[in-house]
């Protein structure tokens, strides 16, 4: 499936809309469905309820784990960008077919 020219130009606005509406979900508390809680806080709470570790230790451990995941994502992004080169990464043309045919992706 190929993106249209307008989808390609507005891809950052589309991604921002998905993040704001899907993940932030401001209507949850307004409609009385529930209370918003961050994933790290929820996981730390579950670990402490199960007796695996205390809440403070679970929170610190999960933050360290999240930083490691983010750092590995950055490393993969940098290596992929370096492999593809600036002509592919900074190109204004839609050349997604070239990216999917070869490379780290």
C-alpha positions in Angstrom: 0.0 0.0 0.0 1.4 3.3 -1.0 0.8 6.6 0.8 -0.7 9.5 -1.2 1.2 12.7 -1.6 -0.9 14.4 1.1 -0.4 11.6 3.6 3.3 11.7 2.9 3.5 15.5 3.5 1.3 15.4 6.6 2.8 12.3 8.2 4.1 14.1 11.3 0.6 15.7 11.9 -1.0 12.3 11.4 1.5 10.7 13.9 0.9 13.5 16.4 -2.9 13.0 16.1 -2.6 9.3 16.7 -0.4 9.8 19.8 -2.5 12.6 21.3 -5.9 10.9 20.7 -4.9 7.3 21.2 -2.3 7.3 23.9 -3.0 10.4 25.9 -6.8 9.8 25.9 -8.0 12.9 27.7 -11.6 11.8 27.6 -11.1 8.8 30.0 -11.3 11.0 33.2 -13.8 13.5 31.7 -16.3 10.7 30.8 -15.8 9.0 34.1 -14.5 5.8 32.5 -11.4 5.5 34.7 -8.3 7.2 35.8 -5.3 7.7 33.6 -2.1 6.2 34.9 1.3 5.9 33.2 2.4 2.4 32.1 5.6 2.6 34.2 3.5 3.5 37.3 1.0 0.7 36.6 3.7 -1.9 36.1 5.5 -0.9 39.2 2.3 -1.1 41.1 1.6 -4.6 39.8 5.1 -5.8 40.7 4.7 -4.4 44.2 1.3 -6.0 44.6 2.6 -9.4 43.5 5.4 -9.1 46.0 8.2 -9.2 43.4 9.8 -6.0 44.6 8.9 -2.8 46.4 7.2 0.0 44.5 10.2 2.3 44.7 12.6 -0.4 43.5 10.2 -1.5 40.7 9.9 2.1 39.5 13.6 2.7 39.3 14.1 -0.7 37.6 11.4 0.0 35.0 12.8 3.4 34.3 16.2 1.9 33.7 14.7 -0.7 31.4 12.8 1.9 29.5 16.0 4.0 29.0 17.8 0.9 27.7 14.9 0.2 25.2 15.0 3.8 24.1 18.8 3.8 23.7 18.6 0.6 21.6 15.9 2.2 19.4 18.2 5.2 18.9 21.1 3.0 18.0 19.0 1.1 15.4 17.8 4.3 14.0 21.3 5.8 13.7 22.7 2.6 12.1 19.8 2.4 9.7 20.2 6.1 8.7 23.9 5.7 8.3 23.5 2.6 6.1 20.9 4.3 3.9 22.8 7.6 3.5 21.6 11.2 3.4 20.2 11.0 -0.2 17.6 8.4 0.9 16.9 9.7 4.4 16.5 13.4 3.5 14.9 12.9 0.1 11.7 14.7 -0.6 10.5 12.0 -2.9 8.6 9.0 -1.7 11.1 6.2 -2.2 9.8 3.7 0.3 10.2 0.9 -2.2 13.9 1.3 -2.1 14.0 1.1 1.6 11.9 -2.0 1.9 13.8 -3.9 -0.8 17.2 -3.7 1.0 18.9 -2.4 4.1 18.5 -2.9 7.8 14.7 -2.4 7.6 
